Amino acid sequence: MDRLKEYKIAHRGLGEGVHSFEFVMDDDFFDCFEATKGTKGKVNARVEIVKSSLLMEVRMKIDGVVKAICDRCLEEMDLPVSGELNLYAKYGEREEGNDDDFIVLAQDEDYLDLSEPLYEIYMLNYPLRVVHPEGECNEEMERVLEDLTIEENEKIDPRWDELRKLINNN
């Protein structure tokens, strides 16, 4: 069973002009990809296809919220995710196109699969570092971090100096 079939568009039946579609990227969608298994949330996707006789312009925008773990305090938080991506779909041979901006469709292909491009937009707009806004982290964890933070002017055990010499010589 194809769990991503709802993200496929029957492009052959579309006439020339602008066509709009809406998709929801939810827990089931994220579970289809190894890197996002277990992700909870809901991201809405709006896709606009401008079809002409030679190619299709695919404009995609996402906007939503997923659950994430704060890198600072390890508490769960709501993380807003939004972004957009424009691609072009054209007919041709599979080996032909190696351009990231183009989806190459075989002549006998009936569906335009948008699951991968939608996943790419999500991943490209997911922040590298996830943290609560200032002052919203778990207070208990903030205290623990503060206690474990070493100030620059605190005296460091001299044994570490000898280890640093070994590292710097290599």
C-alpha positions in Angstrom: 0.0 0.0 0.0 1.3 3.4 -1.0 1.1 5.6 2.2 2.1 8.7 0.2 -0.5 8.3 -2.6 -2.4 11.4 -1.5 0.7 13.5 -2.5 0.5 12.4 -6.1 -1.3 14.6 -8.7 -2.7 13.2 -11.9 -1.1 15.8 -14.1 -2.3 14.5 -17.4 -5.9 15.5 -16.7 -4.9 19.1 -15.9 -5.6 21.7 -18.6 -3.3 24.6 -19.2 -3.4 27.3 -16.6 -3.1 27.6 -12.8 -4.3 24.7 -10.5 -4.2 24.8 -6.7 -3.9 21.9 -4.3 -3.6 21.6 -0.5 -2.0 18.9 1.4 -1.4 18.2 5.1 2.0 16.8 6.3 1.2 15.0 9.6 2.5 12.2 11.7 1.8 9.6 9.0 3.7 11.6 6.4 6.7 12.1 8.6 6.8 8.4 9.5 7.4 7.5 5.8 10.9 9.1 6.0 13.7 7.7 8.1 15.0 11.0 9.4 11.6 12.2 10.7 10.1 9.0 12.1 8.2 9.9 15.3 7.8 13.5 14.4 4.4 14.9 15.7 2.7 17.9 14.3 0.8 19.3 11.4 2.3 21.3 8.5 -0.1 22.6 5.8 1.2 22.7 2.2 -0.2 24.8 -0.6 0.8 23.8 -4.1 0.1 25.8 -7.2 0.8 24.3 -10.6 1.1 26.5 -13.6 0.8 24.1 -16.6 1.8 25.0 -20.1 2.3 22.9 -23.2 6.0 22.3 -22.5 6.4 22.2 -18.7 4.7 22.8 -15.4 5.9 25.3 -12.8 5.3 23.9 -9.3 5.1 26.5 -6.5 5.0 25.0 -3.0 4.6 26.7 0.4 4.5 25.1 3.8 3.4 26.5 7.1 2.8 24.6 10.4 4.0 23.5 13.8 5.8 20.3 14.9 6.8 19.1 18.3 10.5 19.3 18.9 12.9 18.9 21.8 14.7 22.0 23.0 18.5 21.6 22.6 19.1 23.7 25.7 16.6 22.3 28.3 15.4 19.1 26.7 11.8 20.0 27.1 9.2 19.5 24.3 8.2 22.6 22.5 6.1 23.7 19.6 8.4 24.6 16.7 6.9 26.7 13.8 8.1 25.7 10.4 7.5 27.5 7.1 9.1 27.8 3.7 8.7 27.8 0.0 10.2 26.1 -3.1 9.6 26.5 -6.8 10.3 23.6 -9.2 9.7 22.8 -12.8 8.4 19.5 -14.1 9.1 18.6 -17.7 8.8 15.5 -19.9 12.0 13.8 -20.9 14.3 10.8 -20.3 15.1 9.9 -16.7 18.8 10.1 -17.3 18.5 13.5 -19.0 18.0 15.9 -16.2 20.4 16.4 -13.3 19.2 19.8 -12.3 17.8 20.2 -8.8 15.1 22.7 -10.0 13.6 20.2 -12.4 11.5 17.1 -12.0 11.8 14.9 -15.1 8.7 13.0 -16.0 8.7 10.0 -18.3 6.3 10.2 -21.2 4.2 7.3 -19.8 4.1 8.7 -16.2 0.6 9.7 -15.1 1.3 11.1 -11.7 3.5 13.9 -10.3 4.7 12.8 -6.9 5.1 15.7 -4.6 6.0 13.8 -1.4 9.8 14.1 -1.9 9.8 17.9 -2.8 7.4 18.6 0.2 9.7 16.7 2.5 12.7 18.6 1.1 11.1 22.0 1.9 10.4 20.8 5.4 13.9 19.6 6.0 15.5 22.7 4.4 13.5 24.9 6.7 13.9 22.9 9.9 16.4 24.9 12.1 19.8 23.4 12.9 19.4 24.4 16.6 16.1 24.2 18.3 15.8 26.3 21.4 13.0 28.0 23.3 12.8 31.8 23.1 14.8 33.5 25.8 13.3 33.0 29.2 11.0 30.1 28.3 13.3 27.1 29.0 12.7 24.9 32.0 14.0 26.8 35.0 15.3 23.8 36.8 17.4 22.8 33.8 18.6 26.4 33.4 19.9 26.3 37.0 21.7 23.0 36.4 23.3 24.4 33.2 24.4 27.5 35.1 26.0 25.5 37.9 27.9 23.4 35.4 29.1 26.3 33.3 32.8 27.2 33.9 33.6 30.9 34.0 36.7 31.9 32.0 38.4 33.3 35.1 37.9 30.3 37.3 41.0 28.3 38.0 41.2 25.2 35.9 42.9 22.0 37.2 46.6 22.2 35.9 46.4 18.5 34.7 44.2 19.8 31.8 47.0 22.1 30.7 49.3 19.0 30.2 46.6 17.3 28.1 46.1 20.4 26.0 49.9 20.4 25.2 49.6 16.9 23.9 46.6 17.7 21.7 48.3 20.9 20.3 51.5 19.0 19.4 49.7 16.5 17.2 
